[in-house]
Amino acid sequence: MHLFELLVIAHVIAGTVGLGAFWVPIFARKGAGNHRRWGRIACHGFIVAGALAVAMALLSLFGSEERLPSVTDRALFDGLFGWMMLYLGLLTIGFADYGLAVVRHGRARKNLRSLRYQSVIALVVVSALNCGIYGASIGNALMIAVAALGVAAMGMQQLFIWRPRAPSPTAYVSEHFRALIGMGISAYTAFMAVGLIRWVPEQVFNPLVWAGPSVIGVGLIIWFTLRSNRRRPAKSVRPVSTRPAAPFNAAQSPPPTGD
């Protein structure tokens, strides 16, 4: 068995663990034991799957890996299964890393400004720009679109990290949720494109394979936002006093009428 085939098997195992555990923290009570436990399992599974996707992308680009029969254009193969898969793997790692870090340091954002976290974000941005530039050079709109989404996501993270005014004490919760949904989107896309497509190569250009995870992920973000808004307590209103008004004293000047 070749190295690439071993990496695919390991990628599928790690991805299956992450994809299976991913849904528990989505629907479990937030902050409960199951939410934290399965959330960590999902993140670590996706980090391993993302690292394996990076390794497979490098082998596809610089190794002797054969092209898929359904992709006869070498430049297109390098784009989809090389540079874009490299980027998606790094994006998955970046989202998982940020999702864990923002819970750990969300109330102390200065810790997220350290070289350790900033280098991960920078690596994702560089790989996204490379993916987008390569996609533009071969006229592939898909590569440009997914690269733009990654750059925008990293930009939103940096806004939270570097904004001068301190956010609300619970702002990190929304950051955590968006990061993990982004992790799920990139992981599902990479998993389906790297693992599934090699088993059913005739579906390589099926738009559902590429757009499906993004549609579901954006839907979950909208659902979470609407649910959070419904649960947000209304602002307290000062009750109207029921004390009877003081009687008017004719010796005093009457109150102004506003005329």
Secondary structure, DSSP 4 states (H G I P E B T S, - for coil): --HHHHHHHHHHHHHHHHHHHHHHHHHSPTTSHHHHHHHHHHHHHHHHHHHHHHHHHHHHHHS-PPPPTT---HHHHHIIIIIHHHHHHHHHHHHHHHHHHHHHHTT-GGGGGSHHHHHHHHHHHHHHHHHHHHHHHHT-HHHHHHHHHHHHHHHHHHHHHH-SS---TTHHHHHHHHHHHHHHHHHHHHHIIIIIHHHSGGGTT-HHHHHHHHHHHHHHHHHHHHHHHHHSPPPP-PPPP-SPPPPPPTTSPPPP---
